[in-house]
Every structure is written in C-alpha cells, then in structure tokens.
Amino acid sequence: MRDIAEDPEGRGLIVDVRDSKVAPRTVEVPFGSRAHLCPVRAWRRRKAELGEDVDPDSSPTGPCTTDGRPSCSAGSTP
C-alpha cells in the first residue's frame, strides 16, 4: 500500500517499483476494461477492507489475488 497511490488526474494508479536502488521507477496502472479484472478496482477494494493506515504485510489474511480477494486465510495451508 505504501508504494501505490491514486493518480491525481483519476487515470488509475501510480506504483513505485523498487527493482533497483540505482534505477527506481514508477509505473502507471490504468483501469481495466472489465470491472471484475480491473487492478485499480481490486486495489481500492483491498484498501477499503484494510483501512487507510494498515500495512498489508501485517494483515491477518496476507496477500490478495488479482481480484482483491485474500489468496488464503491466516493459519491455513495452501
């Protein structure tokens, strides 16, 4: 969540990709053409579930799938 921000012009998301110390970059993520596959809408749902100031790495459900659902619940085995 800390590396993702809404585009101020409403075009989607701005993601800070930290793949290198010497060459950091930002990537624009646009809205998807299908609502159920849209990464922006999935991120917004996940953000709403967690709240504004919560670190997703410390959430009880852990990482989520591309449609915003938790990939697995805490304590379960994949």
For each residue, the residues with C-beta under 8 A, 3 or more apart:
1: 4 47 50 54 55 56
2: 55
3: 15 16 17 18
4: 1 13 14 15 16 43
5: 13 14
6: 10 13 14
7: 10 11 12 13 14 28
8:
9:
10: 6 7
11: 7 28 30 31
12: 7 28 29 30 31 40
13: 4 5 6 7 28 29 39 40 43
14: 4 5 6 7 26 27 28 29
15: 3 4 26 27 28 29
16: 3 4 24 25 26
17: 3 24 25 26 27
18: 3 24
19: 23 24 25
20: 23 24
21: 24
22:
23: 19 20
24: 16 17 18 19 20 21
25: 16 17 19
26: 14 15 16 17
27: 14 15 17
28: 7 11 12 13 14 15
29: 12 13 14 15 39 40
30: 11 12 40
31: 11 12 38 40 41
32: 35 37 38 39 40 41
33: 37 38
34: 37 38
35: 32 38 41
36: 67
37: 32 33 34 66 67
38: 31 32 33 34 35 41 42
39: 13 29 32 42 43 66
40: 12 13 29 30 31 32 43 44
41: 31 32 35 38 44 45 68
42: 38 39 45 46 64 66 67 68
43: 4 13 39 40 46 47 68
44: 40 41 47 48
45: 41 42 48 49 68
46: 42 43 49 50 56 64 68
47: 1 43 44 50 52
48: 44 45 51
49: 45 46 68
50: 1 46 47 54 56 59
51: 48 54
52: 47
53:
54: 1 50 51 58 59
55: 1 2 58 59
56: 1 46 50 59 63 64
57: 62
58: 54 55
59: 50 54 55 56 62
60: 73 74
61: 64 70 72 73 74
62: 57 59 70 71 72 74
63: 56 70 71
64: 42 46 56 61 68 69 70 71
65: 68 69 70 71
66: 37 39 42
67: 36 37 42
68: 41 42 43 45 46 49 64 65
69: 64 65
70: 61 62 63 64 65 73
71: 62 63 64 65 78
72: 61 62 76 77 78
73: 60 61 70 76
74: 60 61 62
75:
76: 72 73
77: 72
78: 71 72
